[in-house]
Amino acid sequence: MHSMSKSLQILARQMGADEFSRAELEAKLEQLMWLILRTGQGHPALLRWVRLAWPGVSAEFRSGDQVDPQWAARRLARLLCAQLFQDVRAQRDTMRNRQTVVA
């Protein structure tokens, strides 16, 4: 999807991307996405990510002209959670590879 900014990586760690299960993190993100969609306010990096992801999410919704905010919040949370876990895995792999080369 879109490469994460450093501040979004920090936010993800604060939310527990390393500690919680994917389902727990997704549930927390869904609440945040719901608030962002309803208020247009939130962490700047998260707002940027939503703006970038929105066209793809809204294109997926096929039921009429308006996107259901609850559905969109769930879908955005799922997308962001997948990206966060992918990025965390990639960082760990990079660190592991660096340690292997150095050792």
Secondary structure by P-SEA (a helix, b strand, c coil): cccccaaaaaaaaaaccccccaaaaaaaaaaaaaaaaacccccaaaaaaaaaaaaaaaaaccccccccaaaaaaaaaaaaaaaaaaaaaaaaaaaaaaaaaac
